[in-house]
Amino acid sequence: MSEALRAAPCGLDLYWDEGVTAYDFGPGHPMDPARLALTMRLVESFGLTEAPGVTVRAAPPAGESTLRLVHTGEYVAAVKRVAADPALTDRRHGLGTDDNWAFTAQHSASALIAGQSVAAAEAVWQGGHGHGHAVNFAGGLHHAMPDRAAGFCVYNDAALAVARLLELGAERVAYVDLDVHHGDGVQRAFWDDPRVLTVSIHEHPATLFPETGWATESGGPDAPGSAVNLPLPAGTGDAGWLRAVHAIVPELLSAFRPQVLVSQHGADTHADDPLAHLAVSLDAQRLAAETVHELAHRYADGRWVALGGGGYAVVDVVPRSWTHLVATAAGQPVDPAAETPEEWRTEVRRLTGQRAPLRMTDGAEPGWRDFHDHGYDPGDRLDQAILATRRAVFPQHGLLP
């Protein structure tokens, strides 16, 4: 992050409602709502909710007309029906499956999370409250499709936020997805819409759900180059991950010139995540958030909606990663060397029975070789992936691969 951005607090709407923790598939499911509660408690423990320019807001659940910006009416009805009787199974709509267990708050909690993301988009676009940034770390449920749940996601709040921006009159919206899994639901929603640029940097589909997100997936016939996918080899660590982000995102945003930047910050790229195979540190995730923040100011007039996403190291990774995200968006960065507050460690023990991490760092000092300054290594699998993505989409934006 530039020194100017570090020094100047940014107006931030932080969207939070304790009700989002009802998004709970049940004991033993990886999507443990404790990760949300512990994130908010850590944000509070660092005083970020009281920081200059930060306002904590709660929005109402997304109504059916809003949900239907992305989802079919039949699907919304199916979600409500299964929520009313979680013993039901509706595999055609992805409900009551191995990934997406049915639960009573399935509709209400999902609509509440979606409502926070839609309100965040509205606030950023309309300049409400004088704030240019908004965060909903409970959001980022990017796998949900128009007519079915997928990958622990019931309603696609990320796609709904983008769709609401378009409804409000935005002509160019960029969506950058840093989750370890491909942002397939958002890509699907805007596959043939030239107003939306979707960029997803994720683990290779040959080794991870949802088995999509190949470099050759680059948009529909009316929107060539609008979908950008960079699949990374399993085992990619800090240097490779950051190299990949910097090799494609800044140039694409420079060419596309979005009016708003929506980003998804799934914490499951981390080396300790139990469901994936990248080796990224908390420190690299923090640097990526700082990069997105800076790019929002450089190319989107500071209009930035930041969402959470995946992340299943519930205590050790997710709360710290998303607290850094909130701190970055607020222009109040937390020192990586800072100790986690004692009251938060006590809450971790109370809520989960686990020991909390002691500091806001993994102790890594990430760096990367810039793709332009250091050239391309034809024998390196990561560089092969970067070049494949650039070749697939950069010419559509008037850029050299």
Protein Blocks (a to p, Z undefined) as FASTA:
>chain_A
ZZklmmmccdddddddfklmmmcgbghiablcklmmmmmmmmmmnommmgghiacddddd
ddfklmmmmmcfklmmmmmmmmmmmmbccfknopaiaklccdfklmmmmmmmmmmmmmmm
mmmmnopghiabdcdfkgoplkbcfkbceehiabdfklmmmmmmmmnopabdcdddfbfb
dcfklmmmmmmackbccddddddfklocehiaifklgbdfklghkaccddddehiafklm
mmmmmmmmmmmmmmnopabdcddddfklpmklckbcbdcdfklmmmmmmmmmmmmmmmnn
opacddebedjbfklmmmmmmmmmmmmmnopaccfkbccdfklmmmmmmmnopacdfbfc
ehiacddddfklnopafkbmklmmmmmmmmmmmmmnopaZZ
